[in-house]
Amino acid sequence: MKTIIKDTITSILVTLVLGVVLCGFYPLIVYGVGQLLFPHQANGSLIEDNAGRIVGSEWLGQNFASAKYFHPRPSAAGTGYDAANSSGTNLGPTSRKLMDAVKAAVAQYRTENNLPADTLVPADAVTSSGSGLDPHISVKNAHLQTARVAKARGLSEGVVASEIAKATEGRSLGIFGEVGVNVLKLNVALDKLATK
């Protein structure tokens, strides 16, 4: 009986100590290190507009439909770019529904960007990402949208291309992923440029 009581008390004490360490000290240390060494990332990598208002996070895609903005990848997350319903389409490569949707998206992309009918359209322009929240597009996708955006904003294509270069991000650690253009950063930079 003494052994059972002793083991029960030991178990309760270990649970309390681990609870304080793992649910109290550890999160506080991680929070403090994050705020000290990586404050921008630890607070959501938020992006502000000209007025200092937060317009989003550099890690979450948003829908831009106006001709003066670069358009992101399509999204299958909820009703589109819904972080609470992050997901892809789950349609396989032999799905007729996927093929029809991509064919329609290619035609729409060529039309809205005033491209010839034989222009190769990058896959990221007409297919959604696995999360539906990808904030990046390929450099090729951005360059195909340049003429439309430049015309809508009354800017030269060279100025817009320069902003694309500034918003282009390399591979993670130099080897993982693909080079991409952050659409939100690019569109905010173009808005800031317009107010100068």
C-alpha positions in Angstrom: 0.0 0.0 0.0 2.9 2.4 0.9 4.4 1.7 -2.6 1.1 2.7 -4.4 0.8 5.9 -2.4 4.5 6.8 -2.9 4.2 6.1 -6.7 1.0 8.1 -7.0 2.6 11.1 -5.2 5.7 10.8 -7.4 3.5 10.7 -10.6 1.5 13.7 -9.5 4.7 15.7 -8.7 6.3 14.7 -12.0 3.2 15.7 -13.9 3.1 19.1 -12.1 6.8 19.8 -12.7 6.6 18.8 -16.4 3.4 20.8 -16.8 5.2 24.0 -15.4 8.3 23.4 -17.5 6.7 22.3 -20.8 3.5 24.5 -20.6 5.1 27.5 -18.9 8.9 28.0 -19.1 9.4 26.4 -22.6 6.8 28.5 -24.4 8.0 31.6 -22.7 11.6 30.9 -23.7 10.6 30.2 -27.3 8.4 33.3 -27.4 11.2 35.5 -26.0 13.9 34.1 -28.4 11.5 34.7 -31.3 10.7 38.3 -30.3 14.4 39.0 -29.7 16.0 37.4 -32.8 13.1 37.2 -35.3 10.4 39.7 -34.4 9.0 40.1 -37.9 8.6 36.4 -38.5 7.4 35.7 -34.9 4.6 38.3 -35.3 3.3 36.8 -38.5 5.5 38.4 -41.2 2.9 41.1 -41.6 2.9 43.6 -44.5 1.7 47.2 -44.3 0.3 49.4 -47.0 1.2 53.1 -47.5 -1.1 54.2 -44.6 0.6 51.8 -42.2 -2.4 49.4 -42.2 -1.8 45.7 -42.1 -2.9 44.2 -45.4 -1.8 40.6 -44.9 1.0 38.2 -44.3 3.8 37.5 -46.7 3.1 33.8 -46.2 -0.6 33.7 -47.1 -2.0 34.3 -50.6 -4.8 36.7 -51.3 -7.1 37.2 -54.2 -6.4 40.1 -56.5 -8.9 40.5 -59.4 -8.2 44.1 -60.7 -6.2 44.5 -63.9 -3.8 46.8 -62.0 -2.7 43.9 -59.7 -0.7 40.8 -60.4 -3.0 37.8 -59.9 -2.0 34.9 -57.6 -2.4 31.2 -58.1 -6.0 30.0 -58.2 -7.2 28.8 -54.8 -9.3 25.8 -53.8 -9.3 26.7 -50.1 -13.0 27.2 -49.1 -14.4 29.9 -51.3 -10.8 30.9 -52.2 -7.9 31.9 -50.0 -9.8 30.9 -46.9 -7.1 30.0 -44.3 -9.8 28.2 -42.2 -10.3 25.8 -45.1 -6.8 25.4 -46.4 -6.8 22.6 -49.1 -6.2 21.7 -52.7 -8.7 20.3 -55.2 -7.8 16.6 -54.7 -8.5 16.0 -58.4 -6.1 13.6 -60.0 -4.2 14.1 -63.3 -6.8 11.9 -65.2 -9.8 13.8 -63.8 -12.0 15.2 -66.6 -13.2 17.9 -64.2 -9.5 19.0 -63.6 -8.7 19.0 -67.4 -11.8 21.1 -68.2 -11.0 23.5 -65.4 -7.4 24.0 -66.5 -8.4 24.4 -70.2 -10.9 27.1 -69.2 -8.3 28.8 -66.9 -5.7 28.8 -69.7 -8.2 30.5 -72.1 -9.1 33.1 -69.4 -5.5 33.7 -68.5 -4.6 34.4 -72.2 -7.6 36.6 -72.6 -7.1 38.8 -69.5 -3.4 39.2 -70.3 -3.9 39.8 -74.0 -1.7 36.9 -75.0 -1.6 35.0 -78.3 -3.5 31.7 -78.5 -0.3 29.7 -78.7 1.4 31.3 -75.6 2.5 28.6 -73.1 0.9 29.3 -69.8 2.8 28.3 -66.6 1.1 25.6 -64.5 1.0 27.8 -61.4 -1.2 30.3 -63.3 -4.0 27.8 -63.8 -3.7 25.2 -61.0 -4.1 25.7 -57.3 -1.4 24.8 -54.8 -1.8 22.1 -52.2 -2.8 24.5 -49.5 -4.7 27.0 -51.6 -2.8 29.8 -49.8 0.5 29.9 -51.7 1.6 33.5 -51.8 4.1 33.0 -54.7 3.8 32.8 -58.5 6.6 31.8 -60.9 8.8 34.4 -62.4 7.4 33.4 -65.9 3.8 33.9 -64.6 4.7 37.4 -63.3 6.4 38.4 -66.6 3.3 37.3 -68.6 1.2 39.6 -66.5 3.6 42.6 -66.8 2.1 44.2 -69.9 -1.5 44.1 -68.4 -0.4 45.6 -65.1 1.9 48.2 -66.6 -0.9 49.4 -69.0 -3.5 49.5 -66.1 -1.2 51.5 -63.9 0.2 53.8 -66.7 3.8 52.6 -66.0 6.4 51.4 -68.3 7.0 47.6 -68.5 10.6 48.2 -67.4 9.5 49.8 -64.1 7.1 46.9 -63.4 9.8 44.4 -64.3 12.1 46.1 -61.8 9.5 45.7 -59.1 9.1 42.0 -60.0 12.8 41.5 -59.6 12.7 43.1 -56.1 9.8 40.8 -55.0 11.5 37.7 -56.3 12.6 35.3 -53.6 15.2 32.6 -54.0 15.1 29.0 -53.0 15.0 28.2 -49.3 18.5 27.7 -48.0 19.6 28.0 -51.7 18.4 24.5 -52.6 14.8 23.9 -51.6 11.7 24.9 -53.6 11.6 27.1 -56.6 12.3 30.8 -57.2 9.1 32.7 -56.9 7.5 36.2 -56.8 5.6 37.1 -53.7 2.3 38.6 -55.1 1.3 40.6 -52.0 4.7 42.2 -51.7 4.8 43.0 -55.4 1.3 44.5 -55.4 1.9 46.6 -52.2 5.2 47.8 -53.7 3.4 48.9 -56.9 0.7 50.7 -54.8 3.5 52.5 -52.9 5.2 53.4 -56.2 1.9 54.9 -57.4 1.7 57.3 -54.5 5.2 58.7 -55.0 
